[in-house]
Amino acid sequence: MSGFDSFYNDLLLLINTHEKNNTPLKVENNMDANIIKIFGENITALARAKNGLNDVTELAYATAEHHPYWNLLYNCSEIANTILEKWKSELSKKDISDIEWSIKELKQSLEKFTGKIS
């Protein structure tokens, strides 16, 4: 058993102890990628989406211009961030302008790839 597998088993024991004390937790894992997520009882779908998008956005920022698809990922994540931030309210004119700008950037990036494919 790997060190991470051992850690995960120990973590499950700890989680079980807290659940016995009426602290509901949700655990998700992707052991192939060494990922464990723990959610509290009041987690919402919106909060989970924002959390997951943070990982996507981090990848977009970290790759910068070092990957051919970075601009596609970056602009998609920016659009999604704007939408999730305004999920319970209205998009402003500036938000819509920012989204339109990102869509223009996406189209330009796709045109570069389309030119390479033809």
Helices and strands as residue ranges (DSSP letters): H 3-20, E 26-30, G 31-33, E 35-39, H 45-63, G 64-66, H 70-85, H 93-117
